[in-house]
Each structure stands twice: as structure tokens, then as C-alpha cells.
Amino acid sequence: MLDFKQKLENYALLAVKIGVNIQPGQTLVLNADIAAAELVRLVVRKAYEEGAKWVKVNYTDEIVTRTRYDLAPSDSFLMPPKWQADELEDLARNGAAVLTIISANPDLLNGVEPARITDNQRITGQTLAPYRELLMGNHASWSGIAFPSPAWAAKVFPEAPQEQQVDLLWDAIFKAVRADLEDPIEAWHRHLDGLKARCAVLNERRYRKLHYTAPGTDLTIELPEGHIWCQAGAVNSRGIPFLANIPTEEVFTAPLKTGVNGTVRSTKPLSYGGNIIDGFTLTLENGKVTGFTAEQGQETLASLLAMDEGSAYIGEVALVPYQSPISESGILYFTTLYDENASCHLALGAAYAFTLEEGITMTKEQLAERGMNQSLTHVDFMMGSSEMNIDGITDDGTAEPIFRGGNWA
């Protein structure tokens, strides 16, 4: 059995070699909260050992962030961060890889006036749009991993003694990302081969529509002509493979923007903008959310849907079996990075250009003409369960089982 130090070494190496797959002479941009400094320092060392030219670390501080939301004037949240956007866009265009270490407190902004959060997200999204388009088009390598901050660990394991919570979350993370294995690199290659095989089958079938049924859900999703089923293992515009998030259990594509109809109910809480949205139902007509309810976070959900024109449409369709490692752990992580890998999910907001044939070579206008949704946001929400059935509908209207009882048919 590996000790903690070796698991942490494995984890950092996975982020560098499997996640962003840093290349000799390449720059790495590393975004993290100061709570993750221990892991940041280890990732920096691994990156330089793999030949990185420069590792640029951008630290944030949750306490500082919350203080700003509590005390800053309202117009503070309308300032476009142009300096940040210009720097990130320049780095991405010049081949830098981007790694984000997530350690967010799911309740960080609980009680903050929603308008402040929405204003900040909208103006930041608008300013960073060119940079985000580079990443979503796989023009640069990018990845995300997690670090267990005390606040996050307390949310995940509220019944455990406080002194054990972070250790419990570390154990769960190491297992989920295979860092507890002797050769995690090889284990990830095998796992990604399995996801690629799922994509190959779906791409061969070329379903016209998907029909989802489960308690509270009866939803039909039309897929655009030329859609591609993908997995998080991708290749950037320079031909370098990378893994967009660790862990990953999904295969995904984009829906036709105007082709989503019916009702869908969430099955796990969604942590968005430092607040929890839970027990929510969306009704969609011709792709757009026309009605919604939430047992918790109704106002936050309303703000998300009103972010821009595209935030009320679906941009991603992802299939994850109920019998996946994260689902079977029985742990609710309160962060999309993990919870999306325990459940089939959809995303409100922007579609990924690479999920359409020749999509990464198209302009925004061409993508829109092909039915790809565009938005400043991209927010995954979980809607899968052990009771979900999914049928693939062929061009001639034949229904074929894809999922039965929450798992691959």
C-alpha cells in the first residue's frame, strides 16, 4: 500500500503528464487557491522536471474573495478584468498549457446578493470570452484537478470528526484519480482506451435523437448533423494529447441548440457561484428553458439562466454509467469536477466546437448556423440515476437501447 507522500507524488505527476501533458520548453499557467499551496509547489517541481520553460502561478484567496463580495461597492463587480484576459489569451495563443486546481468551498458566497455574483460572472465572462474560446476549441491544453480544503472537506464529510475530514477527502480523491495505484499513468491509459471505445460505437451509430426517461424526466434531445462523441482525453491544435479533467468517466457531444424538448429533473446538488442549487426541474421547448423550479437556490438558478441568451439552452450531453467508481463510492462531492463523473449530465451554456466535425476550424457564425449553442457560461448539472433509461433514435425512427437502469445497455 502506498503512503500519503507517494500518492501525492503520483497525483502531481498525473496532473503534469496525463492532464496538461507538459512538453519540453512549454509554459504552464497554474491557477489555484492559496489553500492548495502544498500541491501547487509539488506540481511546479514536476512540471520543471518534465522540461517546462516557465510555470506561472496565479493564486486566489477565498477569504479575500468573500470579503470583496461583502464590502466592495456594487460597481466593483462591473469592472472588466482586461489585464487578466489579455495575459491569458496571449499565453494560450503562444502554446501555454493551463492547469486549474479546484478547492472551492461550495457555500462560499451563500447569502451574497445574487446580482453581485451575476454581474461579476457576466463581465468576467465577456472579457475572457476570446480566451475561453481558445480552450473550448482545444487550441491549448488545459486540465483541472482538486485539492481538499478544510471547508470543502467539512461539506463532504459533515459527520466525521473535524480532524479527520481532510484526510477522508484526500483518500477519496486519490482513489477516484487512481493515484493510489503503483502505476497510475498506465491505469489512465487503459481507462481512456475504454472511453474511446464507447465513443467509437456511438459515432458509428450516428443517432439522430436521444430519448431520456426517469422519475421527473422525459426529455428528447436532437443531435446536430456531424456531431462527434468525445471523451475528456483530447488533442490540441499542435497535435499534443491532454486530459481536460481528472477524474473523468464521461463520453459527451453537443445537442442541436433548438432540438431539446421535454422536462428534466436534477439528481444531485449543483454548486454554482458559491451557492447550492438543488432539487430543480427544467422544462425546455425548442431548446430553450421555458420554466423551472428549485427546492433550493431558485434565485441563483434564475440568475444562471438569465446570464445571456445562450445560458438558457443546452450545450453538452454527457453519458456516465451509474456503475462508475465515483457513483459507487456513495460520496456527494458538491463540485462538478467529481459529481459529473457519477451521473449522466447536461450543461447549460456553450457547446464545445470540437464536438462537431471540423468545428474547431469554424467561425462563431458558422458554428451557430450548424446549431451549436454559444454562451459566456458552461455549467454542468447532474440528472442521471439508477432508474434512467436512454434510447438512441435512428434516422428512420427506430429506437435502440443505450442505457437501461442507469447503465450501458
C-alpha positions as CSV (number, residue, x, y, z in Angstrom):
1,M,0.0,0.0,0.0
2,L,1.4,3.4,-1.0
3,D,1.9,6.0,1.7
4,F,0.4,9.6,1.5
5,K,3.6,11.1,0.2
6,Q,3.8,8.6,-2.7
7,K,0.1,9.1,-3.6
8,L,0.6,12.9,-3.6
9,E,3.6,12.5,-5.9
10,N,1.6,10.3,-8.2
11,Y,-1.2,12.8,-8.2
12,A,1.0,15.7,-9.1
13,L,2.7,13.6,-11.9
14,L,-0.8,12.7,-13.3
15,A,-1.7,16.4,-13.5
16,V,1.5,17.2,-15.3
17,K,1.9,14.1,-17.6
18,I,-1.7,13.0,-18.2
19,G,-3.6,16.2,-17.5
20,V,-1.8,19.0,-19.3
21,N,0.9,16.7,-20.7
22,I,3.5,19.4,-20.4
23,Q,6.1,19.4,-23.2
24,P,9.8,20.5,-23.1
25,G,10.1,24.2,-23.5
26,Q,6.4,24.8,-22.8
27,T,4.9,27.3,-20.4
28,L,2.4,26.2,-17.7
29,V,-0.2,28.5,-16.2
30,L,-1.3,27.2,-12.8
31,N,-4.4,28.6,-11.2
32,A,-5.1,27.7,-7.5
33,D,-6.3,29.0,-4.2
34,I,-3.7,29.6,-1.6
35,A,-5.1,26.6,0.4
36,A,-3.6,24.4,-2.2
37,A,0.0,25.7,-1.9
38,E,1.4,22.4,-0.9
39,L,0.1,20.7,-4.0
40,V,1.0,23.7,-6.2
41,R,4.6,23.5,-5.2
42,L,4.8,19.8,-6.0
43,V,3.2,20.3,-9.4
44,V,5.6,23.1,-10.2
45,R,8.5,20.8,-9.4
46,K,7.1,18.0,-11.5
47,A,6.5,20.4,-14.4
48,Y,10.1,21.7,-14.4
49,E,11.3,18.1,-14.2
50,E,9.4,17.3,-17.3
51,G,11.0,20.2,-19.1
52,A,8.7,23.2,-18.6
53,K,10.3,26.5,-19.6
54,W,8.2,28.6,-17.1
55,V,5.5,27.8,-14.6
56,K,3.3,30.9,-13.9
57,V,1.3,30.5,-10.7
58,N,-1.9,32.6,-10.2
59,Y,-3.1,32.4,-6.6
60,T,-6.5,33.4,-5.3
61,D,-7.8,33.5,-1.7
62,E,-11.4,32.6,-0.8
63,I,-11.4,34.8,2.3
64,V,-10.3,37.8,0.2
65,T,-13.0,36.9,-2.4
66,R,-15.8,36.7,0.2
67,T,-14.6,40.0,1.8
68,R,-14.9,41.7,-1.6
69,Y,-18.5,40.4,-2.1
70,D,-19.4,41.6,1.4
71,L,-17.8,45.0,1.4
72,A,-16.9,46.3,-2.0
73,P,-19.2,48.8,-3.8
74,S,-21.6,47.4,-6.4
75,D,-19.7,48.9,-9.3
76,S,-16.7,46.9,-8.3
77,F,-18.4,43.9,-9.9
78,L,-18.8,45.7,-13.3
79,M,-15.0,46.2,-13.8
80,P,-13.8,44.1,-16.8
81,P,-10.6,42.3,-15.9
82,K,-8.9,43.2,-19.2
83,W,-5.4,42.9,-17.9
84,Q,-6.1,39.3,-16.9
85,A,-7.8,38.5,-20.2
86,D,-5.0,39.9,-22.3
87,E,-2.4,38.0,-20.4
88,L,-4.2,34.6,-20.5
89,E,-5.1,35.0,-24.2
90,D,-1.5,35.8,-25.1
91,L,-0.2,32.8,-23.1
92,A,-2.7,30.4,-24.7
93,R,-2.1,31.6,-28.2
94,N,1.6,31.1,-27.7
95,G,1.2,27.5,-26.6
96,A,0.9,27.6,-22.8
97,A,-0.9,24.9,-21.0
98,V,-3.4,25.7,-18.3
99,L,-4.0,23.7,-15.1
100,T,-6.6,24.7,-12.5
101,I,-6.6,23.3,-9.0
102,I,-10.1,23.4,-7.6
103,S,-10.6,23.6,-3.8
104,A,-13.7,25.7,-3.6
105,N,-16.0,26.0,-0.6
106,P,-19.4,25.1,-2.1
107,D,-21.1,27.6,0.2
108,L,-18.5,30.4,-0.2
109,L,-21.0,33.0,-1.4
110,N,-24.0,31.9,0.5
111,G,-26.1,35.0,1.4
112,V,-24.4,37.3,-1.1
113,E,-26.8,39.4,-3.1
114,P,-27.2,37.4,-6.4
115,A,-27.0,40.5,-8.6
116,R,-23.4,41.0,-7.4
117,I,-22.5,37.4,-8.4
118,T,-24.2,37.6,-11.7
119,D,-22.7,41.0,-12.6
120,N,-19.2,39.7,-11.8
121,Q,-19.7,36.5,-13.8
122,R,-21.2,38.2,-16.8
123,I,-18.5,40.9,-17.1
124,T,-15.7,38.4,-16.4
125,G,-17.2,36.0,-19.0
126,Q,-17.5,38.7,-21.6
127,T,-13.9,39.9,-21.0
128,L,-12.4,36.4,-21.0
129,A,-14.5,35.1,-23.9
130,P,-11.7,35.0,-26.5
131,Y,-9.5,33.1,-24.0
132,R,-12.3,30.6,-23.2
133,E,-12.9,30.0,-26.9
134,L,-9.3,29.1,-27.3
135,L,-9.6,26.5,-24.6
136,M,-13.1,25.2,-25.7
137,G,-11.7,24.8,-29.2
138,N,-8.7,22.8,-27.9
139,H,-6.2,25.3,-29.3
140,A,-4.4,25.0,-26.0
141,S,-4.0,22.1,-23.5
142,W,-6.0,22.5,-20.3
143,S,-6.9,20.4,-17.3
144,G,-8.4,20.5,-13.8
145,I,-7.8,18.7,-10.6
146,A,-8.9,19.1,-7.0
147,F,-7.4,19.9,-3.6
148,P,-9.3,19.2,-0.4
149,S,-9.6,22.5,1.5
150,P,-11.0,22.2,5.1
151,A,-14.2,24.0,4.1
152,W,-14.8,21.6,1.2
153,A,-14.0,18.5,3.3
154,A,-16.4,19.6,6.0
155,K,-19.2,19.9,3.4
156,V,-18.5,16.4,2.0
157,F,-18.0,14.7,5.4
158,P,-20.0,16.7,7.9
159,E,-20.5,13.7,10.3
160,A,-16.8,12.9,10.6
161,P,-14.6,14.4,13.4
162,Q,-13.2,17.7,12.1
163,E,-9.6,16.5,12.4
164,Q,-10.4,13.5,10.0
165,Q,-12.4,15.4,7.3
166,V,-9.5,16.5,5.1
167,D,-7.8,13.0,5.3
168,L,-11.0,11.4,4.3
169,L,-11.4,13.6,1.3
170,W,-7.7,13.0,0.3
171,D,-8.4,9.3,0.4
172,A,-11.4,9.7,-1.8
173,I,-9.6,11.8,-4.3
174,F,-6.6,9.5,-4.5
175,K,-8.9,6.6,-5.2
176,A,-11.0,8.4,-7.8
177,V,-8.0,9.6,-9.8
178,R,-6.1,6.2,-9.4
179,A,-3.2,7.9,-7.6
180,D,-3.3,5.0,-5.1
181,L,-2.1,2.6,-7.7
182,E,1.5,1.5,-8.3
183,D,1.4,2.7,-12.0
184,P,-1.4,5.3,-12.3
185,I,-0.1,6.5,-15.7
186,E,-0.7,3.1,-17.3
187,A,-4.0,2.8,-15.4
188,W,-5.2,6.0,-17.0
189,H,-4.1,4.9,-20.5
190,R,-6.2,1.8,-20.1
191,H,-9.2,3.7,-18.8
192,L,-9.1,6.3,-21.6
193,D,-8.9,3.4,-24.2
194,G,-12.2,2.1,-22.7
195,L,-13.9,5.6,-23.1
196,K,-12.6,5.8,-26.7
197,A,-14.2,2.5,-27.5
198,R,-17.6,3.8,-26.2
199,C,-17.2,6.9,-28.4
200,A,-16.4,4.8,-31.4
201,V,-19.6,2.8,-31.1
202,L,-21.8,5.9,-30.7
203,N,-20.1,7.7,-33.6
204,E,-20.7,4.6,-35.8
205,R,-24.4,4.6,-34.9
206,R,-25.0,8.3,-35.7
207,Y,-28.2,8.6,-33.7
208,R,-30.5,11.4,-34.7
209,K,-32.0,11.8,-31.3
210,L,-31.7,10.6,-27.7
211,H,-34.8,10.0,-25.5
212,Y,-34.3,10.1,-21.7
213,T,-36.8,8.7,-19.3
214,A,-36.6,8.6,-15.4
215,P,-38.6,9.8,-12.5
216,G,-39.3,13.5,-13.2
217,T,-37.5,13.3,-16.6
218,D,-38.9,12.8,-20.1
219,L,-36.6,14.6,-22.5
220,T,-35.8,14.3,-26.2
221,I,-32.5,15.7,-27.5
222,E,-31.8,16.1,-31.2
223,L,-28.2,15.8,-32.2
224,P,-26.7,18.1,-35.0
225,E,-25.6,16.7,-38.3
226,G,-21.9,15.9,-38.0
227,H,-21.8,15.6,-34.2
228,I,-18.9,13.8,-32.6
229,W,-19.0,11.8,-29.4
230,C,-15.8,12.6,-27.4
231,Q,-14.2,11.9,-24.1
232,A,-12.1,14.2,-21.9
233,G,-8.9,12.9,-23.5
234,A,-8.3,15.4,-26.4
235,V,-5.6,16.6,-28.7
236,N,-4.7,20.3,-29.0
237,S,-4.1,22.2,-32.3
238,R,-0.4,21.3,-32.1
239,G,-1.1,17.6,-32.0
240,I,-0.4,17.1,-28.3
241,P,-2.8,14.9,-26.3
242,F,-4.1,16.1,-22.9
243,L,-6.9,15.3,-20.5
244,A,-9.3,18.1,-19.7
245,N,-10.2,16.9,-16.2
246,I,-9.1,14.4,-13.7
247,P,-11.1,12.3,-12.9
248,T,-13.3,11.6,-15.9
249,E,-15.9,8.9,-16.6
250,E,-17.9,10.5,-19.4
251,V,-18.5,10.4,-23.1
252,F,-20.2,13.5,-24.5
253,T,-21.3,15.5,-27.5
254,A,-23.3,18.7,-28.3
255,P,-27.1,18.8,-28.9
256,L,-28.8,20.7,-31.6
257,K,-29.5,24.1,-29.9
258,T,-33.1,24.2,-30.9
259,G,-33.7,20.4,-30.7
260,V,-34.2,19.8,-26.9
261,N,-37.8,19.3,-25.7
262,G,-39.4,18.0,-22.5
263,T,-38.7,18.0,-18.8
264,V,-35.5,17.1,-16.9
265,R,-35.0,16.8,-13.1
266,S,-31.7,17.1,-11.3
267,T,-30.4,14.2,-9.3
268,K,-27.6,15.9,-7.4
269,P,-27.0,19.3,-5.9
270,L,-25.3,21.8,-8.2
271,S,-22.6,24.2,-6.7
272,Y,-22.7,27.3,-8.7
273,G,-21.3,30.8,-7.9
274,G,-20.6,29.8,-4.3
275,N,-24.2,28.7,-3.7
276,I,-26.1,25.4,-3.9
277,I,-29.0,24.7,-6.3
278,D,-30.8,21.5,-5.5
279,G,-34.0,19.6,-6.4
280,F,-34.6,21.5,-9.6
281,T,-36.6,20.8,-12.7
282,L,-36.3,22.4,-16.1
283,T,-38.9,22.5,-18.9
284,L,-37.5,23.0,-22.4
285,E,-39.2,23.9,-25.7
286,N,-37.2,24.0,-28.9
287,G,-34.1,24.0,-26.9
288,K,-34.8,26.9,-24.5
289,V,-35.6,26.6,-20.8
290,T,-39.2,28.0,-20.6
291,G,-39.9,27.0,-17.0
292,F,-38.0,26.0,-13.9
293,T,-38.4,25.2,-10.2
294,A,-35.9,24.6,-7.4
295,E,-36.2,23.3,-3.9
296,Q,-33.1,25.3,-3.0
297,G,-31.3,28.1,-4.9
298,Q,-34.3,29.2,-7.0
299,E,-32.9,32.8,-7.3
300,T,-29.4,31.5,-8.1
301,L,-30.8,29.3,-10.8
302,A,-32.8,32.2,-12.2
303,S,-29.5,34.3,-12.4
304,L,-27.7,31.5,-14.2
305,L,-30.5,31.1,-16.8
306,A,-30.5,34.8,-17.4
307,M,-26.7,35.2,-17.8
308,D,-27.1,35.7,-21.6
309,E,-29.2,34.4,-24.5
310,G,-27.3,31.0,-24.6
311,S,-27.4,30.2,-20.9
312,A,-31.0,29.0,-21.1
313,Y,-30.0,26.4,-23.8
314,I,-28.1,23.2,-23.6
315,G,-24.5,23.0,-24.8
316,E,-23.4,19.5,-23.8
317,V,-24.9,16.0,-23.5
318,A,-22.8,13.6,-21.4
319,L,-23.3,9.9,-20.7
320,V,-21.9,8.4,-17.4
321,P,-23.0,4.9,-16.1
322,Y,-24.4,4.7,-12.6
323,Q,-21.9,1.9,-12.0
324,S,-18.9,4.2,-12.2
325,P,-16.3,4.4,-9.4
326,I,-17.3,7.8,-8.1
327,S,-21.0,6.9,-8.1
328,E,-20.3,3.6,-6.3
329,S,-18.3,5.4,-3.7
330,G,-21.6,6.9,-2.4
331,I,-19.9,10.3,-1.8
332,L,-21.5,13.6,-2.8
333,Y,-18.7,16.0,-3.6
334,F,-20.6,19.2,-4.1
335,T,-18.3,20.1,-7.0
336,T,-19.0,19.4,-10.7
337,L,-15.4,18.1,-11.3
338,Y,-16.3,15.0,-9.3
339,D,-20.1,14.8,-9.3
340,E,-20.4,14.9,-13.1
341,N,-18.5,11.7,-13.2
342,A,-21.1,9.9,-11.1
343,S,-24.1,10.8,-13.2
344,C,-25.3,11.4,-16.7
345,H,-25.4,15.2,-17.1
346,L,-26.2,18.1,-19.3
347,A,-24.6,21.5,-19.5
348,L,-26.4,24.9,-19.7
349,G,-24.4,27.2,-22.0
350,A,-21.7,26.9,-24.6
351,A,-21.1,23.9,-26.7
352,Y,-17.6,22.6,-27.4
353,A,-16.5,23.3,-31.0
354,F,-14.6,20.1,-31.2
355,T,-17.8,18.0,-30.8
356,L,-18.7,18.9,-34.4
357,E,-16.9,17.7,-37.5
358,E,-14.4,20.4,-38.5
359,G,-15.9,22.6,-35.7
360,I,-12.5,23.9,-34.5
361,T,-11.9,25.4,-37.9
362,M,-15.3,27.2,-38.0
363,T,-16.2,30.8,-37.1
364,K,-18.7,31.6,-34.4
365,E,-21.2,32.4,-37.1
366,Q,-20.6,29.0,-38.8
367,L,-21.0,27.1,-35.6
368,A,-24.2,28.9,-34.8
369,E,-25.6,28.0,-38.3
370,R,-24.8,24.4,-37.5
371,G,-26.9,24.5,-34.3
372,M,-24.1,24.8,-31.8
373,N,-25.1,26.9,-28.7
374,Q,-22.9,29.8,-27.7
375,S,-22.8,31.5,-24.3
376,L,-20.5,33.1,-21.7
377,T,-21.1,30.2,-19.4
378,H,-20.9,26.4,-19.4
379,V,-22.5,24.8,-16.3
380,D,-22.9,21.0,-15.9
381,F,-25.8,19.7,-13.9
382,M,-26.4,16.0,-12.9
383,M,-29.6,14.3,-14.0
384,G,-28.7,10.6,-14.2
385,S,-29.8,7.9,-11.8
386,S,-30.1,4.1,-11.4
387,E,-33.6,4.5,-12.9
388,M,-32.6,6.3,-16.1
389,N,-33.3,4.7,-19.5
390,I,-31.9,6.3,-22.7
391,D,-32.8,5.3,-26.2
392,G,-31.0,6.3,-29.4
393,I,-33.4,7.2,-32.2
394,T,-32.1,6.5,-35.7
395,D,-32.9,8.4,-38.9
396,D,-35.8,6.0,-39.7
397,G,-37.3,6.4,-36.2
398,T,-36.1,3.1,-34.8
399,A,-35.3,3.2,-31.0
400,E,-32.3,1.4,-29.7
401,P,-31.4,1.0,-26.0
402,I,-28.3,2.9,-25.0
403,F,-28.8,2.9,-21.2
404,R,-31.0,0.7,-19.1
405,G,-31.3,1.1,-15.3
406,G,-28.7,3.8,-15.4
407,N,-26.0,1.7,-17.1
408,W,-24.8,0.9,-20.6
409,A,-27.2,-1.4,-22.4
